[in-house]
Amino acid sequence: MIVENINKLQKLEFINIFKNIFENSDFITQDVEILRPFKNKSDVIDSFLNIFNSLSMEVKINIVKSHPDLGDKLKIAEGLTEFSTQEQSGAGLTNCNDEEYKKFHKLNDEFKEKFSIPFIFAIRGKTKSEIFDEFENRLKSDNIKQELDKSINQVKKIATLRLNEIIDE
């Protein structure tokens, strides 16, 4: 969708299209919507990121916590947001074998136990092997603040990837 058309959307259409740029955080989309009209694609992306960056650390942590576990067979079966479904499917996480699902479950549990947040990684274009490697590398850390910063940066990367998917130049 081109920016000119984004600027012409009705408020509810805009919110519906962009509501999960930041997982289950449509309040950000509502704040961005009132900033229209946008000049270009970068202006839209910057608006989303600026609103996110202005949030308190507590709200950012809640957004991090709203992301689904990667490779969670039950959540995949019950349904994820459309973006998460596409991302996990694209990385092959919707067709893991039982051993891979068990490994994801174990790694997710270890990560949440250690850092009190879910593992966040922009998986678009990644393979299961790359995701497992990232999981294991980040579990080696004992620096909770550093891991939270990485997770917040990954949330912003995911949002940018999602916006780039929707918006044409």
Secondary structure as UniProt FT lines:
FT   HELIX           3..8
FT   HELIX           11..18
FT   TURN            19..20
FT   TURN            23..24
FT   HELIX           26..33
FT   TURN            34..35
FT   HELIX           41..53
FT   HELIX           57..66
FT   TURN            70..71
FT   HELIX           73..78
FT   HELIX           82..90
FT   TURN            91..92
FT   HELIX           93..95
FT   HELIX           98..115
FT   TURN            124..125
FT   HELIX           128..139
FT   HELIX           144..166
//
